[in-house]
C-alpha cells in the first residue's frame, strides 16, 4: 500500500519535472508492488498440502516467484539503460526541473526505507521475500540517485550551455545516475539468481558441506560406505537428503541403530529436515548410480 500509493506521486512528479530518474523510479515502484503481491500469492499457494501428484506440495512456487522477480529487475535495468542512452545521445536536449525531483525523491526514499525495514525481517528466511526485498532495495538506491541528481541540477545546471560549470551539461546527471542505478540493480540481484538457479538445478545447498556430511556418516560404527548421495533444497529453509548406506556385514548392532545415528547427524549437525536412507549389506543389487565423489575429498574443494 505504501509503495503503490507513492508510485502515483512519482509518476506525476516525473512528468512535471521531466526527470527520467524519477519516472524510472516510479516504474520500479510499480514492479515493487507487483513483486510483493507475487510473493504473497506464492506464499498462499505454497501452503497448499502435498498430494499424490505433487508429493512435495507447492513449496517450489516461492522459488519460481523469486526467479520471476529477479528477471523483472534485470528487464527494468535494461529499460533504464535504453532510455538513458536516448536521453544522452538523442536529438532532444534534456531538461529537468530539479526542485520537484528533490521533493518527490525525498518522499520516495522515506517510503522505500519503511518498506525495506518491513521486508528485511523475513528476507533471510525466504528466497521469495528476498526477491521482493531486492526490488525495494533497488528502488531505495534509485531514490538516492534521484536526490543526488536533483541536488546537482539545482546547484550547477543552467539553461545556457556557455555558463555551465566546467563546461558540463548538468542535466546529463539524470541519465548518468540512472545507468549507475541500473548497474547497482544487476549487481545486488545477482546472488539471488545464483541461489534460485542452484535450487532449480537441485544443487547442494551452499551452507551444507556434502563432503563433511558424508565423512561424518562414514565415521559411524558399522558404516562401511555411503553412496548414491543426493542433497537439495525444496524451498527456503527446507532441505532434503537421500543416500544409500552400506553396512559392515560383521557389525553386531542393528540397522535401526545406524539409521538413527545417521539421521541425527543430518538433522542436528546439518539442519536437514527431510532424510531418506537405504541401508544395505551389499551393493551388488543396487541399481542406482553409485557416485562416491566424496571419497576423493576430505572437505569441500575450493572454487578454484
C-alpha positions as CSV (number, residue, x, y, z in Angstrom):
1,X,0.0,0.0,0.0
2,X,2.8,2.4,0.8
3,X,4.6,1.7,-2.4
4,X,1.6,1.6,-4.7
5,X,0.3,4.9,-3.3
6,X,3.5,6.8,-3.6
7,X,4.2,5.5,-7.1
8,X,1.4,7.7,-8.4
9,X,3.1,10.7,-6.8
10,X,6.3,9.8,-8.6
11,X,4.6,9.5,-11.9
12,X,3.1,12.9,-11.6
13,X,6.4,14.4,-10.4
14,X,8.4,12.8,-13.2
15,X,6.1,14.1,-15.9
16,X,6.0,17.6,-14.5
17,X,9.8,17.8,-13.9
18,X,10.9,15.8,-17.0
19,X,13.1,13.6,-14.9
20,X,14.0,10.2,-16.3
21,X,15.3,9.1,-12.9
22,X,12.0,9.9,-11.3
23,X,9.9,8.2,-13.9
24,X,12.2,5.2,-13.8
25,X,11.9,5.1,-10.0
26,X,8.1,5.3,-10.4
27,X,8.1,2.4,-12.9
28,X,10.3,0.4,-10.5
29,X,7.9,1.1,-7.6
30,X,5.2,-0.4,-9.8
31,X,7.2,-3.6,-10.1
32,X,7.9,-3.4,-6.3
33,X,4.2,-3.6,-5.6
34,X,3.8,-6.4,-8.1
35,X,6.8,-8.2,-6.6
36,X,5.3,-8.0,-3.1
37,X,1.9,-9.1,-4.4
38,X,3.6,-12.1,-6.2
39,X,5.4,-13.0,-3.0
40,X,2.1,-13.0,-1.1
41,X,0.4,-15.1,-3.7
42,X,3.3,-17.6,-3.8
43,X,3.2,-18.0,0.0
44,X,-0.5,-18.7,-0.2
45,X,0.0,-21.3,-3.0
46,X,3.0,-22.9,-1.1
47,X,0.8,-23.5,1.9
48,X,-1.4,-26.0,0.0
49,X,-1.0,-29.5,1.2
50,X,1.0,-32.2,-0.7
51,X,-0.9,-34.7,-2.9
52,X,-0.1,-38.0,-4.6
53,X,0.5,-36.0,-7.8
54,X,2.7,-33.4,-6.1
55,X,4.4,-35.2,-3.2
56,X,6.4,-32.1,-2.2
57,X,3.4,-29.9,-2.4
58,X,3.7,-26.4,-3.9
59,X,6.6,-25.2,-1.9
60,X,8.7,-24.5,-5.1
61,X,6.2,-21.8,-6.0
62,X,8.2,-19.4,-3.8
63,X,11.4,-20.2,-5.7
64,X,9.7,-19.5,-9.0
65,X,8.4,-16.2,-7.7
66,X,11.9,-15.3,-6.6
67,X,13.2,-16.1,-10.1
68,X,10.5,-14.0,-11.8
69,X,11.2,-11.1,-9.6
70,X,14.9,-11.3,-10.4
71,X,14.2,-11.4,-14.2
72,X,11.8,-8.4,-13.8
73,X,14.7,-6.5,-12.1
74,X,17.0,-7.2,-15.0
75,X,14.4,-6.1,-17.5
76,X,13.9,-2.9,-15.6
77,X,17.6,-2.3,-15.6
78,X,17.8,-2.8,-19.3
79,X,14.9,-0.4,-19.9
80,X,16.6,2.3,-17.8
81,X,19.8,2.0,-19.7
82,X,17.9,2.2,-23.0
83,X,16.1,5.3,-22.0
84,X,19.3,6.9,-20.6
85,X,21.0,6.3,-23.9
86,X,18.3,8.1,-25.8
87,X,18.3,10.9,-23.3
88,X,22.1,11.3,-23.7
89,X,22.6,10.9,-27.4
90,X,19.1,11.8,-28.7
91,X,18.4,15.0,-30.7
92,X,16.2,16.5,-28.0
93,X,18.1,18.4,-25.3
94,X,17.2,17.0,-21.8
95,X,15.7,19.5,-19.3
96,X,15.0,18.6,-15.7
97,X,13.3,20.8,-13.1
98,X,15.3,20.0,-10.0
99,X,13.0,21.1,-7.2
100,X,10.1,18.8,-7.8
101,X,12.5,15.9,-8.3
102,X,14.2,16.7,-5.0
103,X,10.8,16.8,-3.1
104,X,9.3,13.7,-4.6
105,X,12.6,11.8,-4.5
106,X,13.0,12.5,-0.8
107,X,9.5,11.2,-0.1
108,X,10.2,8.1,-2.2
109,X,13.3,7.5,-0.2
110,X,11.4,7.5,3.1
111,X,8.7,5.2,1.7
112,X,11.4,2.7,0.5
113,X,13.2,2.8,3.8
114,X,9.9,1.9,5.6
115,X,9.2,-0.9,3.1
116,X,12.7,-2.3,3.2
117,X,12.6,-2.4,7.0
118,X,9.3,-4.4,6.9
119,X,10.7,-6.9,4.4
120,X,14.2,-7.2,5.8
121,X,13.0,-9.1,8.9
122,X,12.0,-12.1,6.7
123,X,14.3,-11.8,3.7
124,X,16.9,-14.0,5.2
125,X,14.5,-16.9,5.7
126,X,12.8,-16.9,2.2
127,X,14.1,-16.5,-1.3
128,X,10.6,-15.4,-2.2
129,X,10.7,-12.5,0.3
130,X,14.3,-11.9,-0.7
131,X,13.2,-11.3,-4.3
132,X,10.6,-8.7,-3.1
133,X,13.2,-7.1,-0.8
134,X,15.7,-6.8,-3.6
135,X,13.1,-4.9,-5.6
136,X,12.6,-2.4,-2.8
137,X,16.4,-2.2,-2.1
138,X,17.0,-1.4,-5.8
139,X,14.2,1.2,-5.6
140,X,15.8,2.7,-2.5
141,X,19.1,3.1,-4.4
142,X,17.0,4.7,-7.2
143,X,15.6,7.2,-4.7
144,X,19.1,8.1,-3.5
145,X,20.2,8.6,-7.1
146,X,17.1,10.8,-7.8
147,X,18.0,13.0,-4.8
148,X,21.7,13.3,-5.8
149,X,20.6,14.2,-9.4
150,X,18.2,16.9,-8.1
151,X,20.8,18.4,-5.8
152,X,23.4,18.6,-8.6
153,X,20.9,20.0,-11.1
154,X,19.7,22.7,-8.6
155,X,23.3,23.6,-7.7
156,X,25.1,23.7,-11.1
157,X,22.6,23.4,-14.0
158,X,21.9,26.3,-16.3
159,X,19.8,26.8,-19.4
160,X,22.7,28.5,-21.1
161,X,25.4,25.8,-22.0
162,X,28.1,28.6,-22.1
163,X,27.5,29.2,-18.4
164,X,27.7,25.5,-17.4
165,X,30.3,24.9,-14.7
166,X,33.4,23.2,-16.1
167,X,31.7,23.0,-19.4
168,X,29.5,20.1,-18.3
169,X,25.8,19.9,-19.1
170,X,24.5,19.0,-15.6
171,X,21.1,17.9,-16.9
172,X,23.0,14.8,-18.1
173,X,23.5,13.8,-14.5
174,X,19.9,12.5,-14.5
175,X,20.5,9.8,-17.2
176,X,24.1,9.0,-16.0
177,X,22.8,8.3,-12.4
178,X,20.0,6.3,-13.9
179,X,22.6,4.0,-15.6
180,X,24.5,3.7,-12.4
181,X,21.3,2.7,-10.6
182,X,20.6,0.1,-13.3
183,X,24.1,-1.4,-12.7
184,X,23.6,-1.5,-9.0
185,X,20.3,-3.3,-9.5
186,X,22.1,-6.0,-11.6
187,X,24.9,-6.3,-9.0
188,X,22.6,-6.6,-6.0
189,X,20.3,-9.2,-7.6
190,X,22.9,-11.5,-9.0
191,X,23.3,-13.6,-5.8
192,X,19.6,-14.2,-5.6
193,X,19.5,-15.5,-9.2
194,X,22.5,-17.8,-8.5
195,X,20.7,-19.2,-5.4
196,X,17.5,-19.7,-7.3
197,X,19.2,-21.5,-10.2
198,X,21.1,-23.7,-7.7
199,X,17.7,-24.7,-6.2
200,X,16.1,-25.3,-9.6
201,X,19.1,-27.4,-10.7
202,X,18.8,-29.3,-7.4
203,X,22.4,-28.4,-6.5
204,X,23.8,-28.9,-3.0
205,X,22.7,-26.1,-0.7
206,X,25.6,-23.6,-0.2
207,X,25.5,-23.9,3.5
208,X,25.9,-27.7,3.6
209,X,29.3,-29.3,3.1
210,X,28.4,-32.5,1.4
211,X,31.9,-33.9,1.8
212,X,32.0,-33.3,5.5
213,X,28.5,-34.8,5.9
214,X,29.5,-38.0,4.1
215,X,32.7,-38.2,6.1
216,X,30.8,-37.8,9.4
217,X,28.3,-40.5,8.4
218,X,31.1,-42.9,7.5
219,X,32.6,-42.4,10.9
220,X,29.5,-44.0,12.4
221,X,30.3,-47.5,13.8
222,X,29.1,-50.2,11.4
223,X,29.0,-47.9,8.3
224,X,31.4,-49.1,5.5
225,X,30.5,-46.6,2.8
226,X,27.8,-44.1,1.9
227,X,26.9,-43.7,-1.8
228,X,24.2,-42.5,-4.2
229,X,24.1,-39.3,-2.2
230,X,21.6,-36.5,-3.1
231,X,21.2,-33.2,-1.2
232,X,19.0,-30.5,-2.5
233,X,16.7,-27.6,-1.5
234,X,13.0,-27.9,-1.8
235,X,12.4,-24.3,-0.8
236,X,14.0,-21.8,1.6
237,X,14.8,-23.5,4.9
238,X,13.7,-26.9,3.7
239,X,16.4,-29.3,2.6
240,X,16.3,-33.0,1.6
241,X,18.9,-35.7,1.8
242,X,18.8,-39.2,0.4
243,X,21.6,-41.8,0.4
244,X,22.4,-45.5,0.4
245,X,24.4,-46.6,3.5
246,X,26.5,-49.8,3.1
247,X,26.6,-51.6,6.5
248,X,29.5,-53.8,7.5
249,X,28.2,-57.4,7.5
250,X,30.2,-58.1,10.6
251,X,28.5,-55.3,12.6
252,X,26.8,-56.7,15.7
253,X,24.4,-53.9,16.2
254,X,21.1,-53.4,14.4
255,X,20.4,-51.4,11.3
256,X,17.9,-49.3,13.2
257,X,20.7,-48.0,15.5
258,X,22.8,-47.0,12.5
259,X,19.8,-45.3,10.8
260,X,19.0,-43.3,13.9
261,X,22.6,-42.1,14.3
262,X,22.8,-41.1,10.6
263,X,19.5,-39.2,10.8
264,X,20.7,-37.4,13.9
265,X,23.8,-36.2,12.1
266,X,21.8,-34.9,9.1
267,X,19.1,-33.3,11.3
268,X,21.2,-31.9,14.2
269,X,24.6,-31.1,12.7
270,X,23.5,-30.0,9.2
271,X,19.9,-28.9,9.7
272,X,18.4,-31.1,7.0
273,X,14.7,-31.7,7.7
274,X,13.9,-34.5,5.1
275,X,16.1,-37.5,5.4
276,X,15.6,-40.8,3.5
277,X,18.1,-43.7,3.9
278,X,18.5,-47.1,2.3
279,X,20.6,-49.4,4.4
280,X,22.4,-52.3,2.5
281,X,24.7,-55.1,3.4
282,X,25.9,-55.4,-0.2
283,X,25.9,-53.0,-3.1
284,X,25.6,-55.7,-5.8
285,X,21.8,-55.5,-6.1
286,X,21.7,-51.7,-6.1
287,X,20.5,-50.3,-9.4
288,X,21.1,-46.6,-8.8
289,X,24.2,-44.5,-9.7
290,X,27.0,-45.3,-7.2
291,X,28.7,-42.0,-7.4
292,X,31.2,-41.7,-4.5
293,X,32.9,-38.5,-5.4
294,X,33.2,-37.6,-1.7
295,X,35.8,-40.3,-1.2
296,X,38.2,-38.2,-3.3
297,X,38.0,-35.3,-0.9
298,X,38.4,-34.7,2.8
299,X,36.5,-31.5,2.6
300,X,34.6,-29.3,0.1
301,X,37.0,-28.3,-2.7
302,X,37.7,-24.6,-3.2
303,X,36.1,-22.6,-6.1
304,X,39.5,-22.7,-7.9
